[in-house]
């Protein structure tokens, strides 16, 4: 990825060497947006330019009367602006560390200095951009039943159960290889999780039942990949299922079930922990212990004792 400026391009090469592809794409786009608004050489950028960039990002996009329901703001979301400032700050931190780009100070403020009441002239830093701390949308158990019943293939049901019972992310479901599935141990191996982390995830037997039906009845024998989940329709039949393909499956199932059309896969992924927590607390007399995809095989083995025996979806 290149943006046409030697210093910026070298920084993107640095990011590419230490971060994942999605991070590189996000940083590259953020820097492109910044230097489109601030048409200056990096060495000439000042803090005033950064504040002008923030104001431009907060400007209304579709008129002053069109706002988001989430925060009532007409411009870009605070999370987006904060991420772009982080990318810009990383660039200038890199240029300062190099010492040969003519940059001696980072123009992106770390925060706003505020006076602490009753503490004389003592000062503390405040956040430059405050972002709301919101929880992900979680579908109700009844919606899970309706959504699950609207799925038409064993493949789709197996992918849903992987997210529902194992807490797998969308990219982790799509990245599962045939060698990563261990039916005898009732667990799967995540070889390339978020941030490159690897882990074992125990999943209830119902997932492996649907997976076996999919592999036996639906998966093409001449599939050109070792990925577990592949496309079943031409012209991509036998190729790895893509993120867009999974999103389309979820959207169509929501439409058939009469649910919200933009239900993200992450909403299905976060459904189980609440129900599992209740069963786990009752079984252990109220002792608190959250269950999310563990980073350690030891916690995988401990949590697996309950995960492999619980009822995955309330029966009707």
Order of alpha helices (4+ residues) and beta strands (2+ residues): alpha-alpha-alpha-alpha-beta-beta-alpha-alpha-alpha-beta-beta-beta-alpha-alpha-alpha-alpha-alpha
